[in-house]
Amino acid sequence: MISDVDIAQEARLEPMTELAAKLGLAPDEIELWGANKSKLTLESVRRYRGKKGGKLILVTAMTPTRGGEGKTTVTIGLTQALCKLGKKATLGIREPSIGPTMGIKGGAAGGGYSQVLPMEDINLHFTGDMHAVGIAHNLLSAMINNHMHRGNRLNIDTRKILWPRVMDMNDRALRNTVVGLGGKSHGVPNENSFGITASSEVMAIMCLANGLTELKEKLSRVLVGYTHTGEPLYSTDIGGIGAMASLLKHALKPNLVQTIEGVPAFVHGGPFANIAHGTSSILSTKIGMALSDYFVTEAGFGSDLGAEKFFNIVCRQSGLKPDVVVMVVTVRALKRQGGVSNRDLKERNIPAMKKGLANLSKHLENVQMFGLPAVVAINRFPSDTHEEIDYLVKLCDSIEIPSAVVEVFGKGGEGGVELAQKVVEECSRSSGRFCPLYALEEKPKEKINDIATKIYGAKNVVYTPQAEKDLRVIETIGLHELPVCMVKTQYSLSDDAKLLGRPVGFKIKIHEVRVSAGAGFIIPMAGDITTMPGLPRRPAAMDIDIDEDGRITGLF
């Protein structure tokens, strides 16, 4: 079978100036990064970010399997299909992280004939945005340790430094570290940790900032630790905010590339939805909407993670309001939520599909809870039988939700025309009744309870003594009115990956509550999820190679 990288390498790409012209951008409004990549200039960012935009379509999914349900592929294919209908459409997705690319999940450039190109570059370094985020983040880490080494004028408590280090690789050995060893000349010893770059608060800040001025404001509000007397310390106390912003100057500019069918695509920012807010940048979304009649973007994982955070965090900070939500559903995901093991998902099992419908129903209820209409995209996989697909269509009909079978992986935009037509219809009927789930004035526990009981379906929330202490501190330092960014597994509506379907009677256990004061949210940690993933038994890196001509193979 032909691979994604083979398909990508055979595609003929349009010159970037011609691609930009499709959006109405002049040649001097983009900066070329090689032959097939570009960034918008700061001038064009300022010019378009405040203009009135077209319709906003958010793509989410039911609870996914470990292989993913093709949400990015559907996002790309749907946009290509909208263009086939004669609509001016653009898409926005996140930048891939090297960690999952070399690990198990794979890249984030779509697949088959619904990819963004050049997929090798996008999946491997791209324009260096991830590197810039990591360097800016670690500059602050270095300055904290340097301050302590130079006399610790701020009286930093080494036991209460909250700011970790980051790198863009899955490396479980770095989850817990000690720095400053080797004697007096090497700094002050203290415990530290590493997260993956996508989990960095700097990444979240970049994706939520509306420009360089706001970027600096947010960077200056980062909570980095506490003094020996319990006073909070912020990044502005440490200094170097201008230097951090300078390192992010180019990373803040949205990246413009194209799909395999020559449709303009913004690929910008890369926060994960299980440990961060999980959507691409506000800037790329606003600019894409300003330049298009329809802008399609994705939110990571299911409605309980990326979509919930998009509605409650991103929309609040940006003023954006989606018109329609597309729910990606697969036969195999229904089987998995119906209790079928991952190794048996290709086997026909109609009873399991019926049982798994409860999971899909909950995700659709979540979308409707925010006052938004939904369209189900049935993403067809090669192992799906006609009987299974027909049964899934009837299931959607039974709950009176519009649906369309999509085959955008194998057919590109042509395989998503029916979905595009239904999305356009729903956009024309959109009521504009969108509303967040909770009020910011609610206490943190009330917000957490709203998400846990209403979105996840939990019975209640329980807190460890550490989490209770964290919440008291948040109240004391005046950050209690921030929205909530929950951290939990993506494989269940609960915080236990083994609880499938639509579990009931379960409790969400919060073992810690962190603060991203710069990004503007608090982070309750549920379950045993970590901000630094590990590599699997056989990493994807084992299959990637390159020849003398620079041709990459094995990249999906």
C-alpha positions in Angstrom: 0.0 0.0 0.0 1.3 3.5 -0.9 2.3 5.4 2.2 1.4 9.0 3.2 5.0 10.1 2.6 4.9 8.6 -0.9 1.7 10.4 -1.8 3.1 13.6 -0.4 6.4 13.4 -2.4 4.5 12.8 -5.6 2.3 15.9 -5.2 3.0 19.1 -7.2 3.0 22.2 -5.0 1.9 25.6 -6.1 4.3 28.5 -5.7 3.7 30.2 -2.4 3.0 33.6 -3.9 0.2 32.0 -6.0 -1.1 30.2 -2.9 -1.1 33.5 -0.9 -3.0 35.2 -3.8 -5.9 32.7 -3.3 -6.3 34.3 0.1 -5.9 37.8 -1.2 -2.5 38.2 0.2 0.1 40.3 -1.7 3.7 38.9 -2.2 5.0 41.3 0.4 2.6 40.1 3.0 4.3 36.7 3.3 7.9 35.7 4.2 9.2 32.7 2.2 10.8 29.9 4.3 12.2 27.8 1.4 10.2 26.9 -1.7 7.0 25.5 -0.1 6.6 27.2 3.3 5.9 30.8 4.4 5.0 32.9 7.3 2.8 36.0 7.4 4.7 39.2 8.1 4.0 41.1 11.3 2.5 43.9 9.3 0.0 41.5 7.7 -0.8 39.9 11.1 -1.7 43.4 12.4 -3.7 44.1 9.3 -6.0 41.1 9.3 -6.3 39.9 12.9 -9.1 42.4 13.7 -11.1 42.1 10.5 -14.6 40.5 10.5 -14.3 36.9 9.6 -16.3 34.1 7.9 -17.9 31.1 9.4 -15.9 29.1 12.0 -16.1 25.3 11.9 -14.6 23.3 14.8 -13.7 19.7 14.3 -13.7 17.4 17.3 -14.3 13.7 17.9 -15.8 11.0 20.1 -13.4 9.3 22.5 -10.5 8.1 20.3 -8.7 4.8 19.9 -4.9 4.8 20.3 -4.5 5.0 16.6 -6.6 8.2 16.3 -9.8 8.7 14.4 -8.4 10.9 11.6 -9.6 14.2 12.9 -6.8 16.2 11.2 -7.4 14.2 8.0 -11.1 15.1 8.1 -10.3 18.8 8.9 -8.1 18.9 5.8 -10.5 16.9 3.6 -13.5 18.9 4.6 -11.8 22.2 3.7 -10.8 20.7 0.3 -14.4 19.6 -0.2 -15.7 23.1 0.7 -13.4 24.5 -2.1 -14.9 21.9 -4.5 -18.3 23.4 -3.7 -16.9 26.8 -4.8 -16.5 28.2 -1.3 -13.5 30.2 -0.2 -12.3 28.0 2.6 -9.1 27.8 4.7 -8.0 25.5 7.5 -6.0 25.8 10.7 -4.3 22.9 12.5 -1.5 22.5 15.1 2.1 21.9 14.4 3.3 18.3 15.1 5.6 17.6 18.0 8.7 15.5 17.3 8.0 13.4 20.4 4.8 11.7 19.1 6.3 11.7 15.6 9.2 9.5 16.8 7.0 7.7 19.2 3.6 6.0 18.6 0.9 8.6 17.6 2.5 9.7 14.4 2.6 13.1 12.8 -0.1 15.7 12.6 -0.2 16.6 8.9 -3.2 14.5 7.9 -3.1 11.4 5.7 -3.6 9.9 2.3 -5.0 12.5 -0.1 -5.9 14.9 2.7 -2.6 16.2 3.9 -0.8 19.5 4.4 2.5 19.8 2.6 5.4 19.5 2.6 4.5 16.8 5.2 8.1 15.8 5.9 9.1 19.3 6.8 5.9 19.9 8.8 6.5 16.8 10.9 10.3 17.3 11.3 11.2 20.8 12.6 9.0 22.8 10.1 9.9 26.5 10.6 11.5 26.1 14.0 8.6 27.3 16.1 8.8 24.4 18.5 12.5 25.1 19.0 11.8 28.8 19.6 9.2 27.9 22.3 11.6 25.5 24.0 14.5 27.9 24.0 12.4 30.8 25.3 11.0 28.5 28.0 14.5 27.3 29.0 15.9 30.8 29.0 13.6 31.5 32.0 14.7 28.3 33.7 18.3 29.3 33.3 17.7 32.8 34.6 16.0 31.4 37.7 18.9 29.2 38.5 21.4 31.9 37.7 19.6 34.3 40.1 20.0 31.8 42.9 23.7 31.2 42.0 24.3 35.0 42.1 23.1 35.5 45.7 19.3 34.8 45.5 18.3 38.4 46.2 14.6 37.4 45.7 14.9 34.8 48.4 13.7 32.0 46.1 12.7 28.8 47.9 14.5 26.0 46.0 11.8 23.6 47.2 9.1 25.7 45.6 10.3 26.4 42.1 7.4 25.7 39.8 9.0 26.3 36.4 10.3 23.1 34.8 12.4 22.7 31.7 11.2 21.4 28.3 12.3 19.5 25.3 10.5 18.4 22.2 11.0 14.6 22.6 9.4 11.8 24.5 11.9 11.0 27.2 10.5 9.6 30.4 14.0 9.6 32.1 13.7 13.4 32.4 10.4 13.5 34.3 12.2 14.0 37.6 15.7 15.5 37.7 18.1 17.3 40.0 20.1 20.2 38.6 23.0 22.3 40.0 25.1 19.3 41.0 28.9 19.4 40.8 29.9 21.9 43.4 29.5 25.6 44.1 30.6 26.8 40.7 27.9 24.8 39.0 24.9 26.5 40.6 22.5 25.7 43.5 21.2 22.1 43.6 17.5 21.7 43.4 14.9 19.3 42.1 13.5 20.0 38.7 11.6 18.2 35.9 11.2 18.2 32.2 8.0 18.4 30.2 7.5 18.0 26.5 7.6 21.4 24.6 3.9 21.1 23.7 3.1 21.2 27.4 5.0 24.5 28.0 3.1 27.5 29.2 5.1 29.5 26.7 3.5 27.4 24.0 0.0 28.1 25.4 0.9 31.8 25.7 2.0 32.0 22.1 -1.2 30.3 20.9 -3.4 32.6 23.0 -1.6 35.9 22.3 -3.0 38.5 19.9 0.3 40.1 19.0 3.8 40.9 20.4 2.5 43.3 23.0 0.1 40.8 24.5 2.7 38.1 24.2 5.1 40.1 26.4 2.3 40.9 28.9 1.4 37.2 29.2 5.1 36.2 29.5 5.5 38.6 32.3 2.7 37.1 34.4 4.1 33.5 34.5 4.2 32.2 38.1 7.6 30.6 38.6 7.7 29.8 42.3 7.6 31.2 45.8 9.9 32.8 48.3 10.9 31.3 51.7 8.2 33.5 53.2 5.5 32.2 50.8 5.3 35.2 48.5 4.6 34.3 44.8 7.4 35.0 42.3 6.6 35.9 38.7 8.7 35.9 35.6 8.8 39.7 35.6 10.7 39.5 38.9 13.3 37.4 37.3 13.5 39.5 34.1 14.3 38.6 30.5 10.8 39.0 29.2 11.9 41.0 26.2 14.5 38.4 25.4 11.9 35.6 25.6 9.6 37.6 23.3 12.5 38.2 20.9 13.2 34.5 20.6 9.5 34.1 19.8 9.3 36.9 17.2 9.2 34.6 14.2 7.4 31.8 15.9 4.4 34.1 16.6 3.9 34.6 12.9 1.4 32.1 11.5 2.8 29.5 9.1 1.1 29.3 5.7 1.3 26.1 3.6 -1.0 24.2 1.3 -3.0 20.9 1.2 -2.4 18.3 -1.4 -5.1 20.0 -3.5 -3.6 23.4 -3.3 -5.9 24.8 -0.5 -4.3 27.3 1.8 -3.6 26.0 5.3 -2.3 27.6 8.5 -0.3 25.3 10.7 0.6 27.1 13.8 1.2 26.3 17.5 1.1 22.8 19.0 -0.4 22.4 22.5 -1.7 19.0 23.4 -5.3 18.8 24.5 -4.8 16.3 27.3 -2.1 18.4 29.1 -2.8 21.8 27.6 -5.6 23.7 25.7 -5.1 21.8 22.5 -5.9 24.2 19.6 -3.9 26.1 17.1 -3.2 29.8 17.6 -5.8 32.5 18.0 -3.9 34.6 15.5 -4.0 32.1 12.7 -7.7 31.5 13.4 -8.6 35.1 13.3 -6.5 35.8 10.1 -7.8 32.7 8.4 -11.4 33.7 9.2 -10.7 37.3 7.9 -9.4 35.9 4.6 -12.1 33.2 4.1 -15.8 32.5 4.0 -15.3 29.3 5.9 -12.4 28.5 8.3 -12.1 24.9 9.5 -10.0 24.2 12.6 -9.6 21.3 15.0 -9.4 20.8 18.7 -7.4 17.9 20.1 -8.9 14.5 21.1 -12.6 14.5 22.0 -15.2 17.0 23.0 -14.3 16.4 26.7 -10.8 17.8 26.1 -9.9 20.0 23.2 -13.4 21.2 22.4 -14.3 22.0 26.0 -11.1 24.0 26.3 -11.7 25.8 23.1 -15.2 26.8 24.2 -14.3 27.8 27.8 -10.7 29.1 27.3 -9.9 30.1 23.7 -13.3 31.6 22.9 -13.2 33.7 26.1 -9.7 35.1 25.3 -10.3 35.6 21.6 -14.0 36.5 21.3 -14.4 33.7 18.8 -17.7 31.8 18.5 -17.9 28.6 16.4 -20.9 28.3 14.0 -20.9 24.5 13.6 -19.1 21.6 15.2 -18.1 18.5 13.2 -17.9 15.3 15.3 -15.5 12.7 13.8 -16.8 9.2 14.4 -15.4 5.8 13.3 -16.7 2.3 13.4 -13.6 1.2 15.3 -14.0 3.9 17.9 -17.6 2.8 18.6 -16.4 -0.8 18.9 -13.7 0.2 21.3 -16.1 2.1 23.4 -18.4 -0.9 23.3 -15.7 -3.0 24.9 -13.7 -4.5 22.0 -10.0 -4.8 22.6 -7.6 -2.7 20.4 -6.3 -5.8 18.6 -9.9 -6.9 17.6 -11.2 -3.6 16.2 -11.1 -4.8 12.6 -13.5 -7.7 13.4 -17.2 -7.2 12.6 -19.1 -6.5 15.8 -22.5 -4.8 15.4 -23.5 -5.3 19.1 -20.4 -3.5 20.3 -21.1 -0.6 17.9 -24.6 -0.3 19.4 -23.1 -0.4 22.9 -20.5 2.3 22.0 -23.3 4.6 20.8 -23.6 5.8 24.4 -20.1 7.4 24.2 -21.0 9.2 20.9 -24.3 10.4 22.4 -22.5 12.0 25.3 -20.0 13.8 23.1 -22.9 15.2 21.0 -24.7 16.3 24.2 -21.5 18.1 25.2 -21.5 20.1 22.0 -25.2 21.0 22.4 -24.5 22.0 26.0 -22.7 25.0 24.5 -25.6 25.9 22.2 -23.9 24.7 19.1 -25.2 22.5 16.2 -23.3 19.3 15.3 -22.7 17.3 12.2 -21.3 13.7 12.4 -18.5 12.9 10.1 -18.3 9.1 9.7 -14.6 8.6 8.8 -14.5 5.4 6.8 -11.5 3.1 7.3 -10.5 0.2 4.9 -11.5 -2.4 7.4 -15.1 -1.0 7.7 -17.8 -3.1 6.0 -20.8 -1.7 4.1 -23.0 -3.3 6.8 -21.1 -1.5 9.6 -21.2 1.9 7.8 -24.9 1.6 7.1 -25.6 0.6 10.7 -23.6 3.7 11.9 -25.6 6.0 9.6 -28.8 4.5 11.0 -27.6 5.1 14.5 -27.0 8.8 13.8 -30.5 9.0 12.2 -32.0 7.4 15.3 -30.6 10.3 17.5 -31.6 12.8 14.8 -28.1 14.1 14.1 -27.1 14.9 10.5 -24.3 12.7 9.3 -22.2 12.0 6.3 -19.8 9.3 5.4 -16.3 10.7 4.5 -13.6 9.0 2.5 -11.2 12.0 2.3 -8.1 9.8 3.1 -8.5 7.9 -0.2 -10.4 10.5 -2.3 -9.3 13.9 -1.0 -11.9 16.6 -1.2 -14.2 14.6 -3.4 -14.7 12.2 -0.5 -16.0 14.9 1.7 -18.5 16.8 -0.5 -21.6 15.4 1.3 -20.1 16.5 4.6 -19.3 19.9 3.3 -22.8 20.4 2.0 -24.3 19.5 5.4 -21.8 21.8 7.2 -22.8 24.7 4.9 -26.5 24.0 5.6 -25.9 24.0 9.3 -23.9 27.2 9.1 -26.8 28.9 7.4 -29.1 27.9 10.2 -26.6 28.6 13.1 -28.4 30.4 15.8 -25.5 32.1 17.4 -26.5 30.9 20.9 -23.0 29.9 21.9 -22.3 30.2 25.7 -19.5 29.0 27.9 -20.2 26.3 30.5 -19.4 28.3 33.6 -18.9 31.8 34.8 -15.4 33.0 35.7 -16.7 34.3 39.0 -17.4 30.8 40.2 -14.9 29.3 42.6 -12.3 26.9 41.1 -14.0 23.9 42.7 -17.3 24.9 41.2 -15.8 25.2 37.7 -14.0 21.9 38.1 -17.3 20.3 39.3 -19.1 21.8 36.3 -16.7 20.2 33.8 -16.5 16.9 35.7 -20.2 16.3 36.2 -21.6 18.0 33.1 -18.9 17.2 30.4 -17.5 13.9 31.8 -20.6 12.6 33.5 -18.9 12.1 36.9 -20.7 11.7 40.1 -18.5 14.1 41.9 -14.9 15.3 42.4 -12.5 14.4 45.2 -9.3 16.2 46.0 -6.0 15.0 47.6 -4.7 17.1 50.5 -2.1 18.5 48.1 -4.8 19.7 45.7 -6.8 21.3 48.5 -3.6 23.1 49.5 -3.0 24.2 45.9 -6.5 25.7 45.7 -6.1 27.6 48.9 -2.9 29.2 47.6 -4.6 30.0 44.3 -7.3 31.9 46.2 -4.7 33.7 48.3 -2.7 35.0 45.4 -5.9 36.1 43.6 -5.9 33.8 40.6 -9.2 32.0 41.4 -11.2 33.6 38.7 -9.2 32.1 35.9 -10.8 29.4 33.6 -9.9 25.8 34.1 -7.7 23.6 31.8 -8.2 20.0 33.0 -5.5 17.4 32.5 -6.7 13.9 32.1 -6.6 10.8 29.8 -8.0 11.1 26.3 -9.1 7.5 26.2 -12.1 7.8 28.5 -14.7 10.3 29.5 -13.4 9.6 33.0 -9.8 10.0 34.4 -9.4 6.2 34.1 -8.4 5.0 30.6 -10.0 1.6 31.3 -13.5 3.0 31.8 -15.1 2.8 28.3 -18.4 3.9 26.8 -20.3 6.3 28.9 -19.3 5.5 32.5 -21.6 6.5 35.4 -21.1 6.8 39.1 -17.4 7.4 38.9 -15.4 10.1 40.7 -12.8 12.5 39.2 -9.7 12.6 41.5 -7.7 15.8 41.5 -4.2 15.1 42.9 -2.6 18.5 42.2 -3.7 21.9 40.8 -1.1 24.0 38.9 -1.4 27.5 37.6 -0.5 29.0 34.2 -1.0 32.6 35.2 0.6 33.9 32.0 -1.6 31.8 29.7 -4.6 32.5 31.9 -5.9 29.3 33.3 -5.5 26.9 36.3 -4.6 23.2 35.7 -6.2 20.5 37.8 -4.3 17.3 37.3 -6.6 14.2 37.2 -5.5 10.5 37.0 -1.9 9.5 36.3 -1.2 11.5 33.1 2.2 13.1 32.7 3.4 16.1 30.9 6.4 14.2 29.6 5.4 11.1 27.5 7.6 8.1 27.0 8.6 6.2 23.9 6.8 2.9 23.2 8.4 -0.5 23.0 9.0 0.0 19.3 9.2 3.7 18.5 8.2 5.0 15.1 11.8 6.3 14.8 12.9 2.7 14.1 11.3 2.8 10.7 12.3 6.3 9.5 15.3 6.6 7.1 16.8 8.9 4.5 18.8 8.2 1.3 21.7 10.0 -0.3 19.2 12.2 -2.3 17.5 13.4 0.9 14.3 11.3 0.3 12.7 10.3 3.5 11.0 7.0 4.0 9.0 5.4 6.8 7.4 8.6 7.9 3.8 7.2 8.0 
